[in-house]
Amino acid sequence: MDTLPIANGTPLDTVLLRTFLGVVDSGSFALAAENLALTPSAVSGHIKRLEQLVSTRLLTRTTRRLELTQAGDILYAYGRSILDLEREARAKLRGSPLKGRLRVGASEDFASNWLPQILQRFRRWYPDATIELQVGITANLLRQQECGHLDLVFGKQCSRFSETGELLWEEPLAWCFAANQPLEFRADQPLPLALFPDPCIYRESAIAALSNAGQEWRVVFESSSMAGCLAAARSGFAVTVIANSQLREGVRLLGTKDGWPPLPIARFYAFPRTDNPTSTALIDAARHAGTQSYFRAC
């Protein structure tokens, strides 16, 4: 079992901690290097030095992703608190300069799953800043941002954005159905689906996967609310699609081992209209909230 050693008097280096959190938050050394403006070799060196400092492994590699060891999970929680306190101290010493209104757009699943944690952390860091929130479909929110109505958009895509989007984290999409009910839909009838309205990558991914597999389908429940789609799945009324970290009590995931066609990776992005400290602070809080949810679900 990996455990953190008893402190030997050597202080933890906040630079190394920041790199470690960056790797965990982004899910890869390459993305962490890009986000931190470091070379991949520098990121690897920082992780190696940190593991030497605490005398234990913090990360393990699988064929699909990086995973935290038990010691890594402990250090991540403490490291996040340490850097949060550092940020909070700097804000207090500067007199909390981040003020004014930030107009934010968020997709519904983003708002319902991660936004409460994001706002809690942001409020603690910058109590004088205010947020005006609009919830909607990512594509529509981005169009409003182009018209100058939103400063920052949180949303999802299945393709990579190389220009304006800042990747927060990525995770697999999965089929979802009631946990306590058998899946008894007849093979000669269309599969009932509960989906978001167009345009939505969850919807597009589900339809494309079933069509490629030759499975007929029909939308029997449509809702702009993730809670609504999960309720339809929980009741056994229909199958829906969620990101892994959105799994809730009363529903189960259906995978390729069960004969379900594979779904793509969902990528969660922040789209800032301009580069400013307030948007950057909110993006940092979002990255932490989302990756924490993902690692808990893995």
KOLMIMAR-450877 format. One record per atom (N, C-alpha, C, CB): residue in three letters; x, y, z. Coordinates in steps of 0.02 Angstrom, whole numbers, plus 50000, padded with zeros to 5 digits. Each point is the difference from the previous one (the first is absolute). Last residue first. Glycine has a CB too. Layout:
ALAXYZ ...
This chain:
CYS493245035949419 CYS500414994849968 CYS500104994050046 CYS500585009049932 ALA498285011850128 ALA499584995349963 ALA500394994249971 ALA499245009449975 ARG501795008950143 ARG499594996350047 ARG499584994749964 ARG499965010150074 PHE501355004549797 PHE500424995250035 PHE499614996050052 PHE500985007649982 TYR497895009649900 TYR500204994649955 TYR500414994750036 TYR499975008049904 SER499385011850210 SER499424995749988 SER500194994049957 SER499245009950009 GLN502405006450025 GLN499874996650062 GLN499414995249992 GLN500455009850064 THR500065004549758 THR500474994450005 THR499924996250065 THR500795006249928 GLY497845013150037 GLY499874994749951 GLY500464994150006 GLY499585008649926 ALA500745010850212 ALA499364996850015 ALA499874994149954 ALA499555010950041 HIS502385002849921 HIS500054996150061 HIS499364996150014 HIS500805008550046 ARG499215006449774 ARG500444994449986 ARG500064995550061 ARG500645006949916 ALA498185013350107 ALA499634995049961 ALA500424993949986 ALA499345009249948 ALA501665009350160 ALA499524996750045 ALA499614994649964 ALA499915010650066 ASP501545002749806 ASP500394995850046 ASP499544996250047 ASP500955008149993 ILE498065007949867 ILE500214994149962 ILE500404995250044 ILE500015006949894 LEU499405014050194 LEU499414995649996 LEU500164993749961 LEU499265010150006 ALA502425006350010 ALA499874997350066 ALA499404995249998 ALA500475010450052 THR500075001449751 THR500524995150016 THR499874996750067 THR500825006549932 SER497805011550002 SER499854993949962 SER500504994550016 SER499515007049908 THR500935013750188 THR499384997350028 THR499804993549964 THR499635011650031 PRO502285001349894 PRO500114996350063 PRO499374996750028 PRO500915007950024 ASN499334995649710 ASN500005004650057 ASN500044995950064 ASN499335008649936 ASP500524989949776 ASP500434997650054 ASP500015005150056 ASP500714993549918 THR497185002249910 THR500645003550005 THR500394997050058 THR499505010749952 ARG498614978049983 ARG499965004949946 ARG500645004149997 ARG498765000650012 PRO501034973450077 PRO500025007050022 PRO499985004749940 PRO500654996750102 PHE498694977149952 PHE500095004549942 PHE499995007250024 PHE499454991549922 ALA500934981250174 ALA499845007050017 ALA500165004249938 ALA500254998350125 TYR499134973849894 TYR500405005949983 TYR499765006250036 TYR500224994949890 PHE499744975850087 PHE499685005750033 PHE500475006049996 PHE499354992350078 ARG500174983249782 ARG500515004850023 ARG499645006250027 ARG500864995649916 ALA498634976450028 ALA499735006850007 ALA500555004550029 ALA498824995650016 ILE501274980349834 ILE500225003950058 ILE499655006749999 ILE501124994150001 PRO497654985149874 PRO500625003949999 PRO500175003150067 PRO499795002349881 LEU498884973750085 LEU499865007249993 LEU500665003850003 LEU498854998650052 PRO500314974149882 PRO500425004950037 PRO499805007149984 PRO500944991949999 PRO497274987449998 PRO500535002949958 PRO500405005250039 PRO499304997949897 TRP499544980550221 TRP499835006849979 TRP500575003049959 TRP499285001450102 GLY500584976550015 GLY499775000249930 GLY499825006949975 GLY499604988750017 ASP501375004450199 ASP499284998549999 ASP499725000249929 ASP499905004750116 LYS502345001049928 LYS499944993050021 LYS499274997850000 LYS501045001350070 THR499545021449887 THR500094995749941 THR499954992650018 THR500725008849949 GLY498035007150222 GLY500615000549962 GLY500024995349940 GLY500565003450103 LEU497805010850091 LEU499984994449954 LEU500605000749953 LEU498724999150007 LEU500565010650257 LEU500305001049935 LEU499954993649959 LEU500785008750047 ARG497485000450154 ARG500614996149987 ARG500245001449929 ARG499654991050081 VAL498635020450133 VAL500134998449930 VAL500664996249994 VAL499365010349963 GLY499784997350248 GLY499394997849966 GLY500084998649927 GLY499405006550082 GLU502225010850042 GLU499674994350031 GLU499364998449962 GLU500495003050112 ARG501355009249743 ARG499645001350062 ARG499694993650027 ARG499785011849963 LEU502194999149845 LEU499624994350025 LEU499715001550069 LEU500754992249935 GLN500735021549920 GLN499315002150014 GLN499574994350026 GLN500125008649910 SER502204989850014 SER499975003250065 SER499305002450018 SER501185003449985 ASN499304986449799 ASN500094995350055 ASN499905003250069 ASN500794993849928 ALA497865016349869 ALA500724999250012 ALA500094995850063 ALA500265011249945 ILE497534984949907 ILE500305004750048 ILE500764999449996 ILE498984999250076 VAL498464993049798 VAL500735000349995 VAL500255005250049 VAL499974996549878 THR497684986350109 THR500295006649987 THR500764999549996 THR499025005650057 VAL498494978649929 VAL500735000250009 VAL500235007049984 VAL500134987749970 ALA497335005650125 ALA500425000749941 ALA500734999650021 ALA499135007149944 PHE499054988550209 PHE499615002449943 PHE500415000249936 PHE499305006750078 GLY501274988050161 GLY499954994549952 GLY499625001849938 GLY500074992350094 SER500575021650102 SER499334996950003 SER499954993949955 SER499535011250025 ARG502445002349981 ARG499914996950066 ARG499344996250005 ARG500705009150050 ALA499815004049755 ALA500404993850004 ALA499884996350065 ALA500865005449927 ALA498095015350046 ALA499724995349952 ALA500384993550000 ALA499635009649930 ALA501205007850202 ALA499384997550029 ALA499674994949952 ALA499845010950062 LEU502075000649865 LEU500184994950050 LEU499374997150032 LEU501095005950022 CYS498625012049829 CYS500244994049963 CYS500194994450049 CYS500415007449907 GLY498975013450188 GLY499444996949966 GLY500204993749964 GLY499505011249987 ALA502165002050116 ALA499594996650051 ALA499414996549968 ALA500355008550085 MET501005005249781 MET500334993650014 MET499614996150052 MET501115005049971 SER497755013249863 SER500264999050067 SER500334993250007 SER499115007650045 SER499625000949767 SER500615004150003 SER500334999550068 SER499505007849916 SER498924973449950 SER500035004950053 SER500655003949995 SER499284992850074 GLU499024985849816 GLU500475005349983 GLU499975005450053 GLU499884997649876 PHE499324975350053 PHE500015005050054 PHE500545005149982 PHE499614991650089 VAL499964990449769 VAL499354999850034 VAL499965005050057 VAL499924988049971 VAL501495005649787 VAL500025004350059 VAL499315000050032 VAL500935007249950 ARG500244972649900 ARG499535005649998 ARG500055003950065 ARG499224993549923 TRP502124985749908 TRP499905003950061 TRP499445005049990 TRP501224998650031 GLU500284977849858 GLU499485005149994 GLU499895003450067 GLU499454993649906 GLN502854994550003 GLN499464999650050 GLN499505005649989 GLN500794994750082 GLY501425000149807 GLY499414997349969 GLY499414999250047 GLY500744994349923 ALA501525015850110 ALA499924993050021 ALA499394996749969 ALA500575002950107 ASN499925020049854 ASN500574996349974 ASN499964992650018 ASN500695010350010 SER497685004250080 SER499914999549927 SER500574996049969 SER499405011050000 LEU500734994050230 LEU499474995149987 LEU499894999049924 LEU499455003250109 ALA502105013449961 ALA500234993450021 ALA499494994649984 ALA500675005350091 ALA498775017549867 ALA500524997649954 ALA500224992950018 ALA500385011949982 ILE498114999050162 ILE499684998449937 ILE500504997149950 ILE499165009150020 ALA501654998650189 ALA499574994250009 ALA499704997949933 ALA499745003750117 SER501565016149889 SER500414994150010 SER499584993650006 SER500855007250056 GLU498075014049928 GLU500334998349937 GLU500414993650006 GLU500045012149971 ARG498974996650226 ARG499494997749953 ARG500334997649935 ARG499165008050050 TYR502225002150108 TYR499754993750028 TYR499514996949950 TYR500165004350119 ILE500665017049832 ILE500474994749982 ILE499794993350031 ILE500925008549992 CYS497455011949925 CYS500314997450062 CYS500454994249982 CYS499015003650069 PRO499095017149828 PRO500604996049988 PRO500334998050066 PRO500175006049891 ASP497594988150096 ASP500535002349955 ASP500155007450013 ASP499664991549913 PRO499324994450292 PRO499815002249933 PRO500625001949959 PRO498905004150045 PHE501274976850146 PHE499965007349995 PHE499755001849930 PHE500935001550086 LEU498404974150006 LEU500565004149976 LEU499865007450008 LEU500294991049919 ALA498934981250113 ALA499875006350033 ALA500605004549986 ALA499284994650092 LEU499634982049776 LEU500545004350025 LEU499735006150036 LEU500734996049906 PRO498614977049994 PRO499775006550026 PRO500565003950032 PRO498874995050018 LEU501184986349774 LEU500225001150069 LEU499765006850024 LEU501014992749981 PRO497704992049829 PRO500515005250010 PRO500175000950074 PRO499595005849896 GLN499624970150020 GLN499705006650008 GLN500555005250011 GLN498964994850047 ASP501364981149938 ASP499695002049937 ASP499655006750003 ASP499854988049976 ALA501255001750213 ALA500515001249949 ALA499705002349934 ALA500704991350054 ARG498255013550196 ARG500004995049947 ARG500485001849945 ARG498824997250027 PHE501385009450238 PHE499765002749937 PHE500074994749945 PHE500315011750036 GLU500244988550216 GLU499564995449965 GLU499705002949936 GLU499744994950109 LEU502115006850107 LEU499935003449936 LEU499614995549953 LEU501105006350017 PRO498734994650262 PRO500304996749942 PRO499875004049936 PRO499864988850057 GLN500375022350194 GLN499524997249953 GLN500354996749942 GLN499185008850032 ASN501785004650155 ASN499624994450030 ASN499484997049954 ASN500195005450109 ALA501295013549834 ALA500434995150034 ALA499634993950023 ALA500715009450037 ALA498785007249743 ALA499824998850070 ALA500434994550031 ALA498835003649974 PHE502345009049826 PHE499334997350009 PHE499884998650074 PHE500014995049884 CYS501895015849911 CYS499775000050069 CYS499274997650003 CYS500805009550028 TRP501704993049811 TRP499284998750002 TRP499794999150072 TRP500034994749885 ALA502155020550050 ALA499764993250014 ALA499244999749995 ALA501004997950074 LEU501535017649873 LEU499274999850004 LEU499784992850010 LEU499895010349927 PRO502614999750148 PRO499574996349953 PRO499265001450012 PRO500864991249995 GLU501065027650052 GLU499804993650028 GLU499524996549953 GLU500155004450117 GLU501595019549937 GLU499634995849953 GLU499854993350033 GLU500545005849901 TRP500135022450163 TRP500124992950010 TRP499604996349946 TRP500195001450126 LEU500335022049854 LEU500004999250073 LEU500144992850019 LEU499205009650011 LEU501345007349764 LEU499784993550023 LEU500084999550076 LEU500324994949890 GLU499225026649950 GLU500514997650046 GLU499754993450031 GLU500415011950025 GLY499015003349735 GLY499814995850056 GLY500594997750042 GLY499044996349933 THR501075017149859 THR499745003850056 THR499874995750062 THR499505007849919 GLU501714982149887 GLU500065007349998 GLU499765003350065 GLU499844999549877 SER500114976550060 SER500705002250003 SER500075007650006 SER500314990049933 PHE497914988450127 PHE500015007049978 PHE500715002650008 PHE498785001850033 ARG500104972049934 ARG500455004750034 ARG499955006949970 ARG500774990550026 SER497174991249987 SER500605001649961 SER500425004950038 SER499394997849892 CYS498534995250190 CYS500354993649990 CYS500625001049957 CYS498924993950010 GLN499805023450175 GLN500054998249930 GLN500314993149997 GLN500115012149963 LYS498755007850228 LYS500314993649982 LYS499994999149924 LYS499654995150111 GLY500325027050086 GLY499604995349960 GLY500404993949982 GLY499355009449956 PHE500575017450160 PHE500214993350018 PHE499564995149961 PHE500385003650117 VAL500365024049853 VAL499534994549990 VAL500334993550022 VAL499455006049904 LEU500765023350120 LEU500304993450010 LEU499474994749991 LEU500875004750078 ASP498645018449888 ASP500735000650007 ASP500344993250001 ASP499825010650062 LEU497794998949816 LEU500284995850053 LEU500765000850001 LEU499044991849989 HIS499585019949852 HIS499544999850056 HIS500274995950059 HIS499075001249918 GLY501795004249845 GLY500225004250055 GLY499564999750061 GLY500475007249916 CYS499494980049870 CYS499645006449996 CYS500175004750057 CYS499084994149942 GLU501814984050049 GLU500245003449940 GLU499675006849992 GLU500204988949946 GLN499054996950225 GLN500655002850017 GLN500285003949940 GLN500204990650082 GLN497834997449889 GLN499875006050040 GLN500665003450019 GLN498944994950044 ARG501184984649846 ARG499765005149953 ARG499855006550037 ARG499514991049927 LEU501114990550200 LEU500585002549963 LEU499785005349949 LEU500594988950016 LEU497744999850106 LEU500375004550044 LEU500615003049964 LEU499624993350098 ASN499104990249791 ASN499635006350005 ASN500375005150043 ASN498934993649986 ALA501984984749996 ALA500035003449936 ALA499645006750002 ALA500064988949943 THR499844997050252 THR500675002849986 THR500025004049935 THR500494990450063 ILE497255008150077 ILE500384995249960 ILE500655003349978 ILE498944994449960 GLY500005014850268 GLY499734998449933 GLY500424994849966 GLY499545011549991 VAL500225007950233 VAL500064992849985 VAL499694998649933 VAL499984997250123 GLN501165025150018 GLN499494997949952 GLN500134992649983 GLN499875011949953 LEU500935008150249 LEU500014993449968 LEU499424999149952 LEU500564995450100 GLU501125023450038 GLU499334999749969 GLU499994993849956 GLU499855012850002 ILE501744996750218 ILE499914995849941 ILE499275000249978 ILE500954992550036 THR501065022850121 THR499324997449991 THR499954996249934 THR499535009650069 ALA502484999050129 ALA499804999049931 ALA499294997049997 ALA501214998449966 ASP500045005750238 ASP499755006249972 ASP499784999449927 ASP500745006050079 PRO500294976250060 PRO499325001650024 PRO499715006349969 PRO500304994550105 TYR501614986749843 TYR499875006849977 TYR499295002250020 TYR500814998349904 TRP500144980350168 TRP500595003549975 TRP499865007449988 TRP500394989349948 ARG497854996450119 ARG500495000450054 ARG500625003949979 ARG499584989150044 ARG498745006549797 ARG499765004850049 ARG500505000850057 ARG498834997149970 PHE501574986449867 PHE500105006749972 PHE499805005450051 PHE499814995549884 ARG499784981750167 ARG500715001550002 ARG500135007249976 ARG500264987849981 GLN497535004550008 GLN500225000150070 GLN500735001950005 GLN499164991350027 LEU499875005449760 LEU499815006450031 LEU500235000550072 LEU499015000349924 ILE501374979449961 ILE500375005449968 ILE499855006650034 ILE499984993849891 GLN498804987050171 GLN500684999950027 GLN500415005849973 GLN499944987550010 PRO497865010049904 PRO500005001850071 PRO500695000050032 PRO498874995150006 LEU500864998049760 LEU499995007250015 LEU499975001750074 LEU499445001449892 TRP500514976049994 TRP500645002850025 TRP499965007350023 TRP500554992249925 ASN497514993949994 ASN500484995350031 ASN500585003550034 ASN499684991949914 SER498515019749967 SER499704995950052 SER500514995650036 SER498965000049934 ALA501675014549883 ALA499725004050054 ALA499754995650057 ALA499685008749917 PHE501144981249886 PHE500545003450034 PHE499735003750062 PHE500635001349891 ASP497834988949965 ASP500344994850040 ASP500585003050039 ASP499664991349917 GLU499175023049934 GLU499594998050056 GLU500344994850044 GLU499005002549932 SER502495015449937 SER499544994849979 SER499644997350062 SER500724997049899 ALA500205028250099 ALA500194993150016 ALA499484995249973 ALA500595003950103 GLY500425024149904 GLY499534995349972 GLY500244993050015 GLY499685008049908 VAL500765018650197 VAL500204993049989 VAL499434996149969 VAL500805000650097 ARG500255025549971 ARG499424996849969 ARG500204993149975 ARG499525011249966 LEU501385006550233 LEU500234995349949 LEU499384996449973 LEU501154998550056 ARG499455025950091 ARG499554994749979 ARG500324995849946 ARG499025007150030 GLY502255007750179 GLY499605000849941 GLY499614993749983 GLY500815008449960 LYS501664992050162 LYS499335002750014 LYS499615000449934 LYS500445006650099 LEU502054985550022 LEU499524997849949 LEU499305002250019 LEU500734990249973 PRO501265013550166 PRO499905004849946 PRO499484997949948 PRO501165003350018 SER499664991950238 SER499504996849957 SER499835004549940 SER499534993950100 GLY502285010550058 GLY499375003350011 GLY499454997549955 GLY500635009950035 ARG501684982349989 ARG499895004849947 ARG499355003950010 ARG500634992649923 LEU499974990450228 LEU500535004950003 LEU499935005449946 LEU500754991150047 LYS497744990649956 LYS499895004350058 LYS500525005550004 LYS499494990350060 ALA500754993449772 ALA499425004249987 ALA499875004850057 ALA499504991049930 ARG502184992950097 ARG500215005149951 ARG499435004849985 ARG500824991949951 ALA498714989750186 ALA500435004750035 ALA500225005649953 ALA500394990850075 GLU498374991449834 GLU499585004250043 GLU500415005250037 GLU499214990450013 ARG501934993649857 ARG499625004549957 ARG499585004950042 ARG499974991149910 GLU501164992050205 GLU500485004749972 GLU499655005249956 GLU500894991150003 LEU497834991350081 LEU500175004750053 LEU500505005249976 LEU499784991150085 ASP499674991649768 ASP499415004450010 ASP500155005250054 ASP499244990649967 LEU502354992849994 LEU500015005049947 LEU499405004750004 LEU500624991949928 ILE499504990450228 ILE500595004250008 ILE500005005649948 ILE500654990350046 SER497704992949939 SER499875004550056 SER500585004950010 SER499314991150055 ARG500944992149783 ARG499495004749979 ARG499855005150055 ARG499514991249924 GLY501944991250128 GLY500315004749954 GLY499525005249975 GLY500784991149966 TYR498424991150168 TYR500395004850039 TYR500325005349955 TYR500224991150087 ALA498604991749806 ALA499545003750043 ALA500375005350040 ALA499264989950007 TYR502034995549861 TYR499605004449958 TYR499545004350043 TYR500054991749905 LEU501224991250197 LEU500395006149986 LEU499615004849957 LEU501054993450010 ILE497964985850037 ILE500085003850062 ILE500365006649985 ILE500034989450068 ASP499784995449756 ASP499345002750016 ASP500035004350063 ASP499464990049947 GLY502464998349988 GLY499875005549955 GLY499335003350014 GLY500694994449915 ALA499914986050202 ALA500395005750023 ALA499885006149957 ALA500874992150043 GLN498124988149891 GLN499695002350062 GLN500385006050027 GLN499614988350025 THR500625010149719 THR500084995050052 THR499645002550063 THR501114996049951 LEU498185011649797 LEU500315001850063 LEU500104993750043 LEU499485011549994 GLU500464989449729 GLU499604998950060 GLU500405002050061 GLU499374990649943 LEU500485012749763 LEU500385000450063 LEU499524998750058 LEU500825008249949 ARG498634980849808 ARG500055006550034 ARG500484999650059 ARG498835002749966 ARG500754979349867 ARG499515005049981 ARG500125006850032 ARG499194990949986 THR502114988850051 THR499995000749927 THR499545005749979 THR500244987849989 THR500835015250246 THR499664994249971 THR500015001149924 THR499264998150103 ARG502265012250119 ARG499755000349932 ARG499634993549983 ARG500945007949967 THR499565006550275 THR500134994049961 THR499695000849932 THR500044992850104 LEU500825023850122 LEU499614998749940 LEU500194993449969 LEU499905012349980 LEU501104995150222 LEU499405004050003 LEU499524998649942 LEU500665008850058 ARG501494978750096 ARG499705001349936 ARG499355003950009 ARG500524989549953 THR501505013150227 THR499504995149978 THR499735001949932 THR499694997750120 SER501805015850033 SER500234993050005 SER499464994949982 SER500805003750087 VAL499335021749913 VAL499544996550046 VAL500144992650005 VAL499145008649972 LEU502265005049891 LEU499925003950061 LEU499554996550050 LEU500175010449933 GLN500144980849849 GLN500604999050041 GLN499935003550067 GLN500694999049896 GLU497635004549948 GLU499964993150025 GLU500614998350042 GLU499334996849899 LEU500665024049994 LEU499494999950053 LEU499934993050029 LEU499395009449943 ARG502044993649874 ARG500285003250059 ARG499514999950058 ARG500705007449926 LYS498564984549865 LYS500524995650027 LYS500295002950064 LYS500274995949885 ILE498225017249994 ILE499654994450032 ILE500504995350032 ILE499065000949917 HIS501825017049958 HIS499675002550060 HIS499654994350038 HIS499845011249945 GLY501134984149845 GLY500515001150051 GLY499705002550065 GLY500805002549911 SER497814995049901 SER500214993450024 SER500515000750056 SER499784995149887 VAL499595024650005 VAL499444997350039 VAL500184993250029 VAL499185006249928 ALA502345003449924 ALA500005003750064 ALA499444997550045 ALA500495010049942 SER499644981449840 SER500544997350041 SER500055003550068 SER500624997149895 PRO497825010749942 PRO499804993550029 PRO500544997050044 PRO499294998249901 THR500665028350079 THR500134994549954 THR499764993550032 THR500995006249948 LEU497805017350112 LEU500614996350013 LEU500114995049944 LEU499855001550125 ALA498215013949933 ALA500545003049961 ALA500674997050018 ALA499355010749994 LEU498404982750082 LEU500465003250047 LEU500585003549965 LEU499694991450083 ASN498604996449795 ASN499645004750044 ASN500465003950045 ASN499044992349997 GLU501864990849861 GLU499735005449960 GLU499665005250044 GLU499834992149905 ALA500984988450197 ALA500565004049976 ALA499755006049960 ALA500724989749996 ALA497714994550074 ALA500245003950056 ALA500575004549979 ALA499654990850078 LEU499524994049765 LEU499545005650010 LEU500215004350059 LEU499084993149953 ALA502204987650005 ALA500065004649943 ALA499535006150010 ALA500304990349925 PHE499694991650231 PHE500605004150007 PHE500035005349945 PHE500604990250054 SER497005000450032 SER500584997949960 SER500595004750013 SER499244995149912 GLY498545007350188 GLY499984992949982 GLY500594997749958 GLY498805000850006 SER500465021050107 SER499964999449927 SER499974992749977 SER500625010749990 ASP499564994750244 ASP499435003649973 ASP499914999149925 ASP500155008250092 VAL501754982450020 VAL499384996750020 VAL499405003349968 VAL500534996650109 VAL501555013549857 VAL499984993549966 VAL499354996450016 VAL501264999350005 GLY499155021050107 GLY499885001249929 GLY499954993649960 GLY500595010850011 LEU500024988750217 LEU499285001349992 LEU499835001249927 LEU499965004850115 PHE502314992649932 PHE499644993850016 PHE499255000949991 PHE500914996850081 THR500455022349901 THR500084995649942 THR499624993550010 THR501135005049977 ARG498935009850202 ARG499605002949946 ARG500054995749937 ARG500175011550049 LEU501184982850135 LEU499294998550013 LEU499565002649944 LEU500225000450123 LEU502055005049872 LEU499904992949984 LEU499284998050011 LEU501184997650032 VAL499405023950031 VAL500094999549927 VAL499874992849978 VAL500845009550001 THR499204995650230 THR499365001849968 THR500054999749923 THR499735007250099 ASP501624978250088 ASP500135005449952 ASP499355001649964 ASP501224996449986 LEU499254992750268 LEU499744998749934 LEU500085006249956 LEU499174991750047 PRO502525002950162 PRO499355003049981 PRO499794997949931 PRO500245009750074 THR501264977150115 THR500085003049934 THR499335002949977 THR500944991949972 GLY499314995750233 GLY500245006850006 GLY500115003549934 GLY500534996650103 ASN498554981249932 ASN500704999950023 ASN500295006950004 ASN500134988849950 ALA497304997350060 ALA500385005949978 ALA500704999850029 ALA498955006749991 ILE499734970849961 ILE500005005150052 ILE500465005749978 ILE499774991450090 PRO499154994549711 PRO500454999150057 PRO499925005550051 PRO500804994249925 LEU497254995749910 LEU500485005450005 LEU500444999150060 LEU499205007749944 THR499724971549921 THR499835005050050 THR500525005449999 THR499414991550072 ASP499664984749786 ASP500375006349997 ASP499765004650055 ASP500184998749876 MET499844973550117 MET499575006050000 MET500445006250000 MET499084993950062 
